Structures are given as structure tokens and as C-alpha cells.
Amino acid sequence: MESVYKVVEIIGTSDQSWEEAAKVAVNKASKSLRNLRVAEVKEMDLKLEEGTMIYRVKMNVSFKYED
């Protein structure tokens, strides 16, 4: 059986943690992209904004093309 997958980059943010930022990104992407298969964290950073930290996670997610 042959399959084809598409990979897209997404960025999630949270004021709580990197884990929460990743969860937010995957949950949001899953609402418009069906059959998500793999999420790979590529980069994590902090945005310092007026004394607060915003956690950001850049990820690649893949989903299967459907016939």
C-alpha cells in the first residue's frame, strides 16, 4: 500500500509552558487538517513581552493525503 503525506509548519503559543504551546498548536491544526500523523518540534523560544514570557513552539506536522 502506497501513501503520500504533506508536511506543514505551525507555531503554537502559550503563557504557561512549551508543552501547552505544542498542545494548542496541534489541537488547532487538527480542526482544519484531517489525519494528522506526526508532530515534530523544530524550535522552542520565549518571547519577552512587557514583563511576561510567551512560550513559542515551532513544529512540523504531517497528514495523509486522501483519495
N, C-alpha and C positions, 0 to 999 in steps of 0.2 A: 504494500500500500504506500503510495506516494503522498506527501503533504508539502504544503507551502506555507510559510509563516512570514508575517510582516513585523518589523521591529520599529517602535516609535519611542521617542524620548519624552518623558514627562518630568515635571518638578512639583513636589509637594512641599507645603509649608505648615508649620505649627509653632505656637508659642510655648509648647510643653516639652517636646523631645523629637529626636530624629526618628525614632520608631513611630511616633504619632504622625509625623510628616509623611513617612512612607505609606502608612496605612491610609491616610487621607488621599494621597495620590492614586493608589491602587483602587480604592473604593470609588473615587470619582471616575477614573478611566473605565472601570467595569460597567458603568452606566451607559457608555456610548460605544465601547469596544466589546464585542462578544468573544467568548472562548479565549480569554487571557490564559497564557500558558506559563510564562516565566517572567519574573521581575528581577532585574539585576541592578543593584545600587552602584552607580558610577562615581558619584561625588557627594560629599556632605560638607555643608558650610554653615556659618552663622552670619546672619545679617543683624548688625547692631543698629537699633532704631530708637532714638530718644530714651536711652537707658534700659531698653528691653532687648532680649535676644529672640530672634526669629530663626528657628531651625529650618534648614532647607535641604532637601534630598533630591538629587538628580538621578533618574532611573531610566533604564531601557526596559520596556515591556514588549512581549511578543504575543501575537494572537494568530490563530489559524485562519487562512482564507477558506471561505465556504463556497461550495459549488452552487 
